Amino acid sequence: MAQVSLQNVCKIYAGGIRAVNNISLGIENKEFMVLVGPSGCGKSTTLRMIAGLEEISEGNIYIGDRKVNRIPAKDRDIAMVFQNYSLYPHMSLFENMAFGLKLRKYPKNEIIERVNEAAEILGIKHLLDRKPKEISGGERQRVAVGRAIVRKPMVFLFDEPLSNLDAKKRVEMRTEINKLHIRLQTTIIYVTHDQVEAMTMGDRIAVMEKGILQQCADPISVYDHPKNKFVAGFIGSPPINFLYGKIVKKEGRLYFDEGKLKVKLVEDMYKKITPYVGKEITLGIRPEDVYDKLFVSEAPPENVVRVNCEVVEPLGSEVYIHLNTGKHTFVARVGAHNKPAVNQDMDLVFDMSKVHFFDKDTEETIV
C-alpha cells in the first residue's frame, strides 16, 4: 500500500474554468480518505486526476514516492470502482473479475486463486458462473469491487459506488466496504456527495466546494469544529440551523438578538465575540442541541425561547420538529415520545455551549 500526495493540484478547462483549484492533500498509508461535497465541487475530477483519467493542469501528484503526473493510468498501480459498475454483460462474473489479470498475462492458477479469494471475501463465490443480468444491483457492485481487489493495487479509488443502490443496500454495502478496508489494510480514496457515508466510513473526510478544499479532518472534528459556514451546513443530518441577528451587550453580558428571540452567550465565548458587539452575525445550532423545555430541568431563563411548531415528523427512534420564530424557521431533533401539537407555541432551550458563530461577510467560524 502507499501514501498519496496532492501538491497544489489544479484542473483548468477551456475558458479558464477551475474545476479543481490548488488542492494540497496527503492521504496516509492504509488510510480511508473520503472526498465529499455537493455535485460539481470537483471531487470526482480530483479522483480521476489521481487515477490518470484526467490530465493535471497544475501541481503534482505522488503515489508512494513516485510522481505520476505523466504516467498512464494503467501503470499507476491503482484500481478504480465506478458508479455504474462497468461490467461486461456477455461475461460471467468470474470472467469479469479475471479480465484485468488476463490482460496482464497472469498465470491461470494465480488468476483462479485471486478471483476465488476476492469472491470469498465479498460473499459472491456461489454466483461466479452467472452473468451480470442475473444478479441484483448490490451483487453487481460487489463484483465491481472484487474486480479491483484481485489486482492487489497500491491504492483503491471509489467514485460514488453506492449511488445506484436503494437505501437498504447502500447501508449494507457501506458496512461491507468498511469491513473490506479493515481486512485488506489498504489505502482507499472514496468520493461521495452523501455526508452520512462520509461520516460513517472515513478515517478523515475532505470537504470540497467550488473546486476548493474547505476542511480536512476526522469526521467528529469536522462536525464539532467546522472551519466555516459551508462545512457546518453541509455536514450533519438534518443540517445545522442558521439564525441571523446581532450581538448586543446588556449589563456586562452578551446576547444574540434575532429580533424575535434573544439568548445569552456563555462567558467562554466573550473574548472572540466581543469585537462583534452591535454587528450582524450568524448563529448556528444543530437540531440535537435544541431541547423542549418540558424535558429540561432547571433551564436557564436566558436560553429559553418561545416559537411556533409548524410540522412534526416522527421517525420512530426520534422526532424532527419544524419551528418558526416569526423571522426564521429551524429544526429540533428530540426524543421519540416528544410530539408537540402542530400550530401551537412551545418553549425551547438552546444549548448555548454548543452553538457556533460565523462572520456574516467571510462566513468563517468565529467560535
LUMKOLKOL-641245 format. One record per atom (N, C-alpha, C): x, y, z. Coordinates in steps of 0.05 Angstrom, whole numbers, plus 32768, in hexadecimal, padded with zeros to 4 digits. Layout:
N
XYZ;...
% end
This chain:
367
80117FE88000;800080008000;801280198000;800580317FFC;801680487FF8;800880628001;801880768007;800E8090800B;8007809D7FF0;7FF480B07FF1;7FEE80BF7FD9;7FF080DD7FE1;7FFD80EC7FD1;800281087FD8;7FFA811A7FC0;7FE9812E7FC5;7FE181427FB1;7FEE815C7FBA;7FFD81687FA8;800B81817FAE;800281977F9B;7FF281AA7FA5;7FE881C17F95;7FDD81B87F7A;7FCB81A47F7B;7FC081997F62;7FA981A97F58;7FA981AF7F3E;7F9381BE7F31;7F8A81AF7F18;7F7081B27F12;7F6581A97EF9;7F5781C17EEC;7F6281CA7ED5;7F5781E27EC8;7F4D81DA7EAD;7F3381DE7EA8;7F2781D87E8E;7F2781F17E7C;7F1F81ED7E63;7F1E82037E50;7F0E821A7E5B;7F1882327E56;7F0A824A7E60;7F1382527E7C;7F2882447E86;7F32824A7EA0;7F2282407EB8;7F0F822D7EB3;7EFF82227EC8;7F0F820F7ED9;7F1182157EF3;7F2182057F06;7F0E81F17F14;7F0E81D97F0B;7EFE81C47F17;7F0B81BB7F32;7F2581BC7F33;7F3481B77F4C;7F4981CD7F4F;7F4981D97F66;7F5981F17F69;7F6D81EF7F80;7F8681E87F79;7F9D81E97F8C;7F9981D87FA4;7F9381BE7FA0;7F8E81AC7FB6;7FA9819F7FBE;7FAE81A17FD8;7FC481927FE4;7FB981807FFA;7FBF81667FF7;7FB381528009;7FC5813A800A;7FCA81308022;7FD981188026;7FC881018031;7FC880EA8024;7FBA80D3802D;7FCE80BF8037;7FCB80B78050;7FE080A6805D;7FDD80898053;7FF2807A8057;7FF2805D8050;7FDC804F8061;7FCB803F8054;7FB5802F8060;7F9E8041806A;7F9E805A8063;7F89806C806C;7F70806A805A;7F59806E8066;7F4080708056;7F38808D8055;7F3E809A803E;7F3880B6803B;7F2080BA802A;7F0D80CB8033;7EF580D08024;7EF580ED801A;7EF180F08000;7EED810B7FF4;7ECF810F7FF2;7EC581237FFF;7EA881288000;7EA181447FF9;7E8A81487FEC;7E8181637FE5;7E6A81617FD2;7E5D81777FCC;7E4681777FBA;7E4E81727F9E;7E3A816C7F8D;7E4081687F71;7E4E817F7F64;7E63817A7F54;7E72818F7F47;7E88819C7F58;7E8E81907F6F;7EA2819C7F81;7EBF81957F79;7EC281817F67;7EDD817A7F5E;7EE881607F6A;7ED881527F7A;7EE2813A7F88;7EE881237F74;7ED6811E7F61;7EDA81097F4E;7EF181107F3B;7EF381297F34;7F0981327F23;7F24812D7F31;7F2581337F4B;7F3D812E7F5A;7F4481117F5A;7F3081007F5E;7F3580E37F5E;7F3F80D97F43;7F3380E47F2E;7F3B80DC7F13;7F5780E57F0C;7F6080FB7F17;7F7C81047F14;7F8F80F17F22;7F8780E87F3A;7F9880D47F48;7F9980BB7F38;7F8380B37F2C;7F82809A7F1C;7F91809D7F01;7F9580B57EF8;7FA180B97EDE;7F8D80BB7EC7;7F7480BD7ECE;7F5F80C07EB9;7F5A80DD7EB1;7F6480F07EC1;7F63810C7EBA;7F7F81177EBC;7F8681287EA9;7FA181347EA9;7FA2814A7EBF;7FB9814C7ECC;7FBD81607EE1;7FC5817A7ED3;7FB781907EDA;7FBE81AA7ECE;7FD681B77EDC;7FD681B57EF7;7FEC81C17F07;7FF081AF7F1F;800881B07F2A;800D81A17F43;801981857F3E;801B81767F53;8027815B7F52;801781477F62;8017812E7F59;800A81187F68;801F81037F6B;802280F97F84;803580E37F8A;802580CC7F95;802C80B47F8B;8022809B7F97;803B808C7FA1;803C80897FBC;805580817FC8;806980987FC4;808180917FBB;809580A67FB7;809980AC7F99;808580A37F89;808780A67F6C;807480BC7F62;807E80D07F54;806D80E47F47;805F80D87F2F;804480DA7F2E;803580CC7F1A;802880DE7F05;803080F87F05;8023810B7EF3;802181017ED6;803780F67ECC;803880EE7EB0;803780CF7EAC;803180C17EC2;803080A47EC0;8014809B7EB8;8011808B7EA3;7FF680827E9B;7FE780737EB2;7FCC80747EB0;7FBC80687EC5;7FC3804B7EC9;7FC8803C7EB4;7FCD801F7EB6;7FE780197EC5;7FF9802C7EC7;801280287ED5;801480347EF0;7FFE803D7EFB;7FFE804B7F15;7FFA80387F2D;7FF3801F7F27;7FEF800B7F3C;7FD880147F4F;7FC2801C7F42;7FAA80237F51;7F9380127F45;7F7D80107F54;7F6580037F4A;7F4E80157F51;7F3B80187F3E;7F25802B7F41;7F0A801D7F3F;7EF880247F51;7EDD80197F50;7ECB80307F49;7EBC802D7F33;7EAB80437F29;7E8E80417F33;7E8080567F2E;7E6380587F37;7E5280447F27;7E5880407F0D;7E4780307EFC;7E5080137EF9;7E62800A7F0A;7E6C7FEE7F0B;7E7D7FE67EF4;7E757FED7EDA;7E857FE87EC2;7E8C7FCA7EBF;7E797FB97EC2;7E7D7F9C7EBE;7E777F957EA1;7E857F817E97;7E807F777E7C;7E687F647E7D;7E527F6A7E6F;7E3A7F5A7E72;7E3C7F3E7E66;7E4E7F397E53;7E507F1F7E47;7E637F0C7E56;7E707F177E6B;7E837F077E7A;7E767EFE7E94;7E7F7EE77E9F;7E777EDF7EB9;7E847EF17ECE;7E7B7EEF7EE7;7E877EFF7EFC;7EA47EF87F00;7EAA7EDE7EFE;7EC67ED67F00;7ED77EE37EEA;7ECD7EE37ED2;7EDC7EEE7EBB;7EDF7F0D7EBE;7ECA7F1A7EC9;7ECC7F377ECE;7EE27F3D7EE2;7EE37F2D7EF7;7EF77F327F0C;7F137F2B7F03;7F157F187EF1;7F2F7F0E7EE8;7F3A7F1E7ED0;7F297F2E7EC3;7F307F3A7EAA;7F4A7F4A7EAB;7F4D7F5B7EC0;7F647F6C7EC2;7F7E7F5C7EC6;7F7B7F467ED5;7F937F357EDA;7F9B7F267EC0;7F877F1E7EB0;7F8D7F117E97;7F9C7F247E84;7F937F3E7E83;7FA17F517E72;7FBE7F557E7A;7FC37F527E94;7FDF7F547E9E;7FEE7F3A7E9E;7FE17F257E92;7FED7F0B7E8D;7FF77EFE7EA7;7FE57EFF7EBB;7FEB7EF07ED4;7FE77ED27ECE;7FF67EC17EDC;7FF27EA47ED9;7FD57E9C7EE0;7FCA7E887ED2;7FAE7E807ED6;7FA87E787EF3;7FBA7E6A7F00;7FB67E617F1B;7FB47E787F2F;7FC57E8C7F2A;7FC47EA47F3B;7FAB7EB47F37;7FA17EB57F1E;7F887EC37F19;7F717EB57F28;7F707E9B7F26;7F5A7E8C7F34;7F5C7E917F52;7F747E907F5C;7F787E947F79;7F707EAF7F82;7F787EC47F73;7F717EE07F7B;7F537EE57F79;7F467EDB7F63;7F297EE07F60;7F1A7ED27F76;7F217EB97F7B;7F137EAA7F90;7F167EB77FAC;7F2F7EC17FB1;7F347ECE7FCA;7F237EE77FCD;7F227EF87FB8;7F127F107FB9;7EF47F0A7FBB;7EEB7EF57FAC;7ECF7EEE7FAD;7EC77EE47FC9;7EDA7ED67FD6;7ED57ECC7FF1;7ED27EE48005;7EE37EF78002;7EE27F0F8013;7EC87F1D8010;7EBE7F1F7FF7;7EA67F2F7FF1;7E8C7F1F7FF2;7E8E7F057FF8;7E767EF47FFA;7E687EEF7FE0;7E777EEE7FCA;7E6A7EE97FB0;7E767ED17FA1;7E837EC07FB0;7E907EA97FA3;7E7C7E977F95;7E647E957FA1;7E4F7E837F95;7E437E8F7F7C;7E4A7EA87F75;7E3E7EB57F5E;7E517EB77F46;7E697EAD7F48;7E7D7EB27F34;7E767EA87F18;7E657E957F16;7E5E7E8A7EFB;7E487E9B7EEE;7E3B7EAD7EFC;7E257EBD7EF1;7E2E7ED47EE1;7E1C7EDF7ED1;7E217EF87EC2;7E167F107ED2;7E207F287ECC;7E187F3F7EDB;7DFA7F447EDC;7DEC7F3D7EC6;7DCF7F427EC5;7DBF7F307ED8;7DCD7F1A7EE2;7DBF7F077EF2;7DC27F0C7F10;7DCF7F227F17;7DD37F297F33;7DC97F457F3A;7DC77F4B7F53;7DBC7F657F5C;7DD17F7B7F5A;7DC77F947F5D;7DD97FAB7F5C;7DEF7FA97F72;7DE77FA17F8A;7DFB7F9F7F9F;7E107F8A7F99;7E087F747F8D;7E1B7F5F7F86;7E2D7F687F6F;7E227F777F5C;7E337F827F47;7E487F957F52;7E407FA47F67;7E547FB67F73;7E6A7FA67F80;7E637F907F8D;7E777F7F7F99;7E8A7F747F84;7E807F6D7F6D;7E917F637F57;7EA47F797F4E;7E9A7F917F4C;7EAC7FA87F44;7EC27FAC7F59;7EBB7FA97F72;7ECF7FAC7F88;7EE27F947F86;7ED87F7C7F81;7EE97F657F7F;7EFD7F677F68;7EF47F737F52;7F067F767F3B;7F1D7F887F43;7F187F9B7F55;7F2E7FAC7F5F;7F407F9D7F72;7F347F8D7F84;7F437F7F7F98;7F577F6C7F8C;7F4F7F5E7F77;7F617F497F6C;7F7B7F567F61;7F7B7F6F7F5B;7F927F7D7F50;7FA87F817F66;7F9F7F817F80;7FB07F877F96;7FC17FA07F91;7FB37FB67F8C;7FC17FCF7F85;7FCC7FDD7F9D;7FDC7FF27F98;7FE680037FAE;7FD080147FBA;7FBD801D7FA9;7FA7802F7FB2;7F8D80277FA5;7F7780277FB5;7F5C80237FAA;7F4E803E7FA8;7F4180437F91;7F32805B7F8D;7F1580547F89;7F0380607F98;7EE6805B7F95;7ED880757F8D;7ECA80757F76;7EBC808D7F6D;7E9E80897F70;7E9380937F87;7E7680917F8D;7E6B80757F86;7E7780607F92;7E6F80457F8A;7E54803C7F93;7E48804A7FA6;7E2E80407FB1;7E1680517FA7;7E1B80637F94;7E0680767F8C;7DEE80687F7F;7DF380517F72;7DDD80437F63;7DCE802F7F74;7DD5802D7F8D;7DC880197F9F;7DB280257FAF;7D9E80147FB7;7D89801E7FC8;7D9380237FE4;7D8380307FF5;7D8C8038800F;7D9780228020;7D89800B8021;7D917FF48031;7DAC7FE98027;7DAF7FE6800D;7DC77FDB8001;7DDF7FEE8005;7DD980088005;7DEF801B800A;7DFB80178025;7DE980148039;7DF380108055;7E037FF68056;7DF97FE0804A;7E077FC7804A;7E237FC9803D;7E247FD58025;7E3D7FD78017;7E517FEA8025;7E467FFE8032;7E5680118042;7E6680018057;7E577FEF8065;7E637FDF8079;7E777FCC806D;7E707FC08056;7E827FAC804A;7E9C7FB98041;7E9B7FD18036;7EB47FDF802E;7EC57FE68046;7EB87FED805C;7EC77FF28075;7ED57FD9807E;7EC77FC3807E;7ED37FA98086;7EEA7FA28073;7EE67FA78059;7EFB7FA18045;7F147FB1804B;7F117FCA8052;7F287FDB8059;7F377FD08071;7F287FC88085;7F357FBD809D;7F447FA38096;7F387F928085;7F437F78807F;7F5C7F7B806C;7F5A7F8C8058;7F707F8F8045;7F867FA1804E;7F7F7FB38061;7F937FC7806B;7F9F7FD68053;7F8D7FE28043;7F967FEF802B;7F90800D802B;7F9C801C8019;7F9780388016;7F7E803B8004;7F6A804A800E;7F52804E7FFF;7F4C806C7FFD;7F4680757FE5;7F3B80907FE1;7F1F808D7FD5;7F0C80987FE3;7EF080937FDE;7EE180AD7FD9;7ED380B07FC3;7EC580C87FBC;7EA780C47FC0;7E9A80D77FCD;7E7D80D67FD1;7E7180F27FD5;7E5880F57FCE;7E4A810E7FD5;7E39810B7FEE;7E3980F27FF9;7E2880EB8010;7E3980EF802A;7E3281038039;7E4281098051;7E3F80F38066;7E2980E38066;7E2680CD8079;7E3B80B88072;7E3E80B18058;7E53809F8050;7E6F80A98059;7E7480C28055;7E8D80CE805C;7E9380CB807A;7E7F80D2808B;7E8280D180A8;7E8680B580B2;7E7980A280A6;7E7A808680B1;7E91807680A6;7E9D807E808F;7EB1806E8083;7ECD80788085;7ED180928085;7EEC809D8082;7EFC809E809C;7F168098809B;7F28809F80B1;7F2A80BD80B2;7F2C80C9809B;7F2A80E78098;7F1880ED8081;7F0C81058081;7EFC810E806B;7F0681298061;7F07812B8047;7F0F8144803A;7EF78151802E;7EEE81678038;7ED68175802F;7EDD81898019;7ED081868002;7ED781977FEB;7EBE81A77FE3;7EC481BF7FD8;7EAF81CF7FCC;7EBB81E27FB8;7EAF81E37FA0;7EB881F47F8A;7ED681F07F84;7EDE81D77F84;7EF981D07F7D;7F0E81D57F93;7F0581DE7FAA;7F1881E57FC0;7F1481D27FD7;7F2A81C97FE3;7F2A81B97FFB;7F2481CB8013;7F0C81C7801F;7F0481D98035;7F0F81D08050;7F0F81B68055;7F1981AC806F;7F1F818E806C;7F3481858079;7F3A8169807A;7F4281618096;7F33814E80A2;7F38814580BD;7F27812B80C1;7F2A812080D9;7F19810980DF;7EFC811280E2;7EE9810080DD;7ECC810880DB;7EC2811780F3;7EC9810F810B;7EBF811C8123;7ECA81388126;7EE3813C811F;7EEF81578120;7EE18169810C;7EDB815F80F4;7ECE817080E0;7EB2817780EA;7EA4816480F7;7E8981688101;7E89817C8118;7E9B8178812B;7E9B81898143;7EA981A4813F;7EBC81A5812C;7ECC81BE8128;7ECE81C4810B;7EB781CB80FE;7EB881D280E1;7EC881EB80DD;7ED781EB80C7;7EE9820280C1;7ED9821A80B9;7EC2821680AB;7EB2822C80A1;7E958224809F;7E8582378097;7E6882338095;7E60821D8082;7E6F821B806B;7E6882078057;7E6C81EB8063;7E8381E68070;7E8881CC807C;7E7381C58091;7E6D81D980A2;7E5981D480B7;7E3E81CD80AB;7E3781DA8095;7E1D81D48089;7E1C81BB8079;7E3381B2806E;7E33819A805D;7E358181806E;7E4481818084;7E4881698094;7E33816980AB;7E23815480AB;7E0E815280C0;7DF3814D80B4;7DE4813A80BF;7DC9813480B5;7DB6812F80CD;7DA1813F80CF;7D9B815780BE;7DB0816C80C1;7DB2817F80AE;7DC8819380AF;7DC581A680C6;7DDB81B380CC;7DDC81C880E1;7DC881DE80DA;7DBD81EB80EE;7DAB820280EB;7DBB821B80EC;7DB5822E80D9;7DC2824880D9;7DAD825D80E0;7DB4826E80F3;7DA4828580FB;7DB4829E80F8;7DA882B380ED;7DB782CC80E8;7DAE82E280FB;7DC182EF8107;7DBA8304811A;7DD283158122;7DD18321813A;7DE783328143;7DF0832A815F;7E0983318165;7E13832D8180;7E0E8347818F;7E00834581A6;7DFA835D81B6;7E06835981D2;7E0D836F81DF;7E18836D81FA;7E05837B820E;7DFF836D8224;7DED83788238;7DF7836F8254;7DFC83838264;7E05837F8280;7E1E836D8280;7E308371826E;7E498362826D;7E4783478261;7E2F833F8257;7E2B8325824B;7E268327822D;7E2E8313821E;7E2983138202;7E12830181FA;7E02830C81E8;7DEA82FD81DE;7DEA82FC81C0;7DDF82E781B5;7DD982E68198;7DBB82EE8195;7DB783038186;7D9B830E8183;7D93830A8166;7D8082F78162;7D7682F18147;7D608303813E;7D5483128151;7D3E8324814B;7D25831B8158;7D2083008157;7D0982F48164;7D1182E5817D;7D2A82DC817E;7D3482CD8195;7D5082D8819D;7D5682D481B6;7D7082DD81C0;7D7B82C881D3;7D9482C081D0;7DA182AC81E1;7DBC82B681EA;7DC482AE8202;7DDD82B7820E;7DF482A58207;7E0B82B18200;7E2282A181F9;7E3082978212;7E3E82808210;7E4E82778226;7E6782888228;7E72828B8240;7E88829E8244;7EA182968236;7EA5827C8231;7EBD82728222;7EBF827E8206;7EA9828781FB;7EA8829281E0;7EAD82B181E0;7EAC82BD81F6;7EAD82DB81F7;7EC582E781E9;7EDD82DB81ED;7EF582E681E3;7EF482E881C4;7EEB82D381B7;7EEA82D2819A;7ED282E1818E;7EBC82E3819E;7EA482EF8193;7EA2830D8199;7EB0831781AE;7EAF833381B5;7EB48346819E;7EC78341818B;7ECA83538175;7EB283568163;7E9E83448166;7E8783448155;7E6F83518162;7E73835D817A;7E5C836B8187;7E5183818175;7E3783808171;7E2A83948160;7E2A838D8143;7E378377813C;7E3A836F8120;7E288357811A;7E2183548100;7E12833C80F7;7E24832480F7;7E18830D80FE;7E2882F48101;7E1582DD80FC;7E2082C680F6;7E1082AE80F1;7E15829A8108;7DFF82908114;7E00827C8128;7DF88261811B;7E08824C8121;7E0282318118;7DFD821F8130;7DE782118130;7DE281FE8145;7DD681E48139;7DE281CE8141;7DD981B48136;7DBE81AB8142;7DAE819D8132;7D938195813C;7D9381868156;7DA88176815C;7DA981678175;7DB08178818D;7DB881918188;7DBF81A3819E;7DA881B681A5;7D9081B0819A;7D7881BF81A1;7D6581AD81B0;7D5E81B481C8;7D4E81A281D9;7D3381AE81E0;7D20819C81E4;7D0581A481EE;7D0881AA820C;7CFF81C28214;7D0281CA8230;7CF581B78243;7CE081AA823A;7CD28197824C;7CE481808255;7CF9817B8246;7D0B8164824C;7D26816D8256;7D288187825D;7D4281928267;7D3D819D8283;7D4A81928297;7D47819D82B2;7D5A81B482B6;7D5181C882C3;7D6181E082C9;7D6D81ED82B1;7D5D81F1829D;7D6681FE8284;7D6B821C828A;7D8282268282;7D8882438287;7D7382548277;7D6682668284;7D5182768276;7D5C8286825F;7D76828D8260;7D82829D8249;7D85828C8230;7D8382718233;7D87825F821C;7D6C82548212;7D56825D821D;7D3C82528216;7D2F82658201;7D25825981EB;7D18826981D6;7CFD825D81D1;7CEA826F81CA;7CCF826681C3;7CCB826781A5;7CC382508199;7CC1824E817C;7CA7823F8175;7CA08240815B;7C8882328152;7C9082188145;7C828202814C;7C8681E88140;7C7681E68126;7C8481E3810F;7C7781E280F5;7C7281C580EB;7C8681B480EE;7C84819880E4;7C92818680F8;7C86816E80FC;7C928159810C;7C97814180FB;7CB0813780FA;7CB8812080EA;7CC2810980FC;7CB180F68103;7CBA80DF8113;7CC980CC8102;7CE180C3810B;7CF280B180FC;7CF68097810A;7CE78091811F;7CEA8079812E;7CFB807D8146;7D15807F8142;7D2880828158;7D2B809F8161;7D2280B18150;7D2480CE8157;7D0E80DD8148;7D0C80F7814E;7CF881088142;7D0581228139;7CFF812B8120;7D0881458117;7CF18158811A;7CF6816F8127;7CE28183812A;7CEA819C811A;7CDA81A48108;7CDF81BC80F8;7CD281D48105;7CE281E9810A;7CD981FF811C;7CDD821A810D;7CCE822D8117;7CCF8248810B;7CD0825D8121;7CE4826F811F;7CE882848132;7CD7829D812B;7CCE829E8112;7CC282B68108;7CD482C380F3;7CEF82BD80F6;7D0282C780E3;7D1182B080D5;7D15829A80E3;7D24828480D9;7D15826A80DE;7D1A825680CD;7D11823B80D3;7D29822A80D9;7D26821780EB;7D3C820580F2;7D3081EA80FC;7D4281D78101;7D3A81BC8107;7D4781B48122;7D3781A68132;7D418199814B;7D3E817B8148;7D52816D8152;7D51814F8152;7D4D8146816F;7D37813A8175;7D3081338190;7D2A81158192;7D24810C81AB;7D1F80F081B0;7D0580E781A3;7D0380CC81A0;7CED80C08191;7CD280C6819D;7CD080CB81B6;7CB680CF81C3;7CAF80EC81C8;7CBF80FE81BD;7CBB811A81BF;7CAD812481A6;7C92812681A7;7C83812D818F;7C7081458196;7C7A815D8193;7C6981748199;7C5381788185;7C3F8187818C;7C29818D817A;7C3181A08164;7C28819B814C;7C2E81AD8135;7C1F81C78138;7C2B81DD8130;7C2081F88131;7C1C8202814D;7C2B81F68160;7C2B8200817C;7C46820C8183;7C4682208194;7C5F822B819E;7C6B821881B2;7C86821781B3;7C94820681C6;7CAE821481CF;7CB6820E81E7;7CCF821981F1;7CE6820581EC;7CFC820F81E1;7D1381FF81DB;7D2C820A81EA;7D3F81F981EE;7D58820181FB;7D6F81FD81E7;7D7F821281E3;7D97821081D2;7DAF820981E4;7DBD81F481DC;7DD681EE81EA;7DEC820081DF;7DF0821781ED;7E01822C81E3;7E1F822481E5;7E26820F81F3;7E42820681F4;7E4A81F881DA;7E3681F181C9;7E3C81E281B1;7E3681F18197;7E2E820A8199;7E28821A8181;7E4282238173;7E408229815A;7E568235814B;7E4E82518142;7E628262813F;7E5D827D8133;7E6F8280811B;7E63828C8106;7E72829080ED;7E7182AD80E5;7E8882B680DA;7E8982D280D0;7E7682D580B8;7E6682E980B8;7E5182ED80A4;7E5D82F08088;7E7482FE8086;7E808304806C;7E9382ED8062;7EA582E48073;7EB882CF806A;7EAD82B3806D;7E9982B0807E;7E8C82968084;7EA082838093;7EB7828E809C;7EC9827D80AC;7EBF827A80C8;7EC6826480D5;7EBE825F80F1;7ECC82728104;7EBC827E8115;7EC8828F812A;7ECD827F8143;7EB9826F814B;7EBB825E8162;7EA88246815F;
% end
